[in-house]
Amino acid sequence: MTQKDFERLSELMAQKGVIHEAFELLADLRQSERLAKEEVLSIKNSVMDALKGFVDFEGFTPSEINYLQVIRKMKSQLTWRPVSDPPKEDGEYFVNDCGFCEAMKYEKGKWYGWDKVFGEWLIETLCGDEKWLPIPPAPEEKNEKNLCLT
């Protein structure tokens, strides 16, 4: 906006009875709005970078359209499920058994707990009140060279 445009706009506002401070306030709000948009865009870009390597419920990689679905999928994987609804895949899981959380193995339709005395997995009899949770994969180790800024 040129100085001439600004003066013309100020004159029109004065004719309508709008005080000059209101015009300045509007300009400040517009500037704040621009800054807020930049901050939101920066946050969205950070989220997109963090979600690289993940997929949504349909198997699509994260994009500006589906990144909330990717986050919902990740959250759904971190909900406690009853042992009456067993995992689809064999593997190790956290099991909340009578208030204690322990790692157990689910294999071929049976739950196994680690026995410290015998040093092996033994079949566990669960009463049905227990809940299980997938153990998240370990984060990838980053190469120290990737962490350095050049």
N, C-alpha and C positions, 0 to 999 in steps of 0.2 A: 504494500500500500504506500503510495507516494504521500508526501506532505500535503499536496493539494487535495488528494482524496480524503485524507484525514481531517483537514480543515472543513471540507464540504460536509462530511459526515457529522462532524461536531456541530456545525451550523444547523443542519437538519434536525439533529437531536435536540438542540436548544429550542428550535421552533416548536417542537412537539412537547416541550417541557421536561425533557429528560436531562437530569443533571450530568455534568461531565464525569463525575466520579463513577456513575453507573457504567459509562462507556469504558472507563479504565478497568472496572471490575470485570466486565464482560471480556475484555482483552486478556486479563489475568486468567480467567476461567478457561478461555480457549488455549492459552499457553499450557496450563495445567493438564488439560485434556490431551494435548499433544504429548506431553511428558508421560502421562499415564499410559497412553497407547504404546509408547516406546518401551515402558517397563513391562507391560503385559506381553508384548511381542518378545522381549528378552526372556521372560519366564517361560513362555511357550517354547521357544527355541531350546532352552535348557532342558525342558521336559522331553522334547523330541530327541535330543542327544542322549539323554539317560535311557530312553526306551529302545535304542538301537539294539537289534538282536532279538527282540521280543515280537510276538505276533498277537493278533486279536482272536476272538472266538472262531472266526472263519479262516484263520491262518494267514491273514494279510499283515504285512509289515506296517508299523506305525506311520501315520500320515496326519496332516492337519485335520482330516475328517474323522479318523477313527482312534485317535490317541486316548480318548476317554474310555473307549471299549477295551483297549489294551490294559489300562490301569484297573478297570473293573474285573478283567480276567485275572490279573495278578492278585487282586484282593480276594476273589472267590476261591483262589487256591489256598488262601491263608485263613480258611474258616474251619472250625472244629466240626468233624462229622461223626455221627454215631458209628460204633463198630458193627452195628447191624446193617450198615450201608458200607460194605468193605471197599477198599481201593480196587481200581481196575487193573493195576499193575503190581507185580511183586516188587518188594523193595523195603527199605527202612523208613519208618514213620515215627513221629512223636505220638505217644498214647498217654492220655490223662486217665490214670487208673487210681480211683479213690483219692483224688486230690494231689497225687504225685505224677509228675510228668517224666516219662522215661522213653528212651528210644527202643522201639521194638521192630521186629522184622515180620512182614506179611509175605507168606510164600505158599502157593498152592492151596489157598483158602484157609490157612491156619495162621494164627499169631504166635510168634516166638519171642521170648524174653531172654536176655543175656544172663546167664547164671555165673556169678563171680566165683563160686566154689568149684564148679566143674569146668569153668572156662569155655563154655559152649552155649549155643542157642538151644533152649528147651521150650516145648510147647506150653503156651499159657492158656489157662481156662479163664475166659473173660465173662463176666456176668451180664453184659449188655448195656450197662450204664456208662461205660467208658467211651471216650471220644478220641479220634485220631486226627492228625494234622500232617500233611506232607512236609518232609524236611527239605527246605529250599536248597538249591544247588549252591556249592561254594562259589564265591565270586572269582572271576578269572584274575590271575596274577598279572599285573601290568609290568611291562618292561620299564626299567628306570629311565631309559632313553626317551620313552614316550611322555614321561612326567616333566621333563625339562623344557623350559620355554626358551625359544631361540630368538 
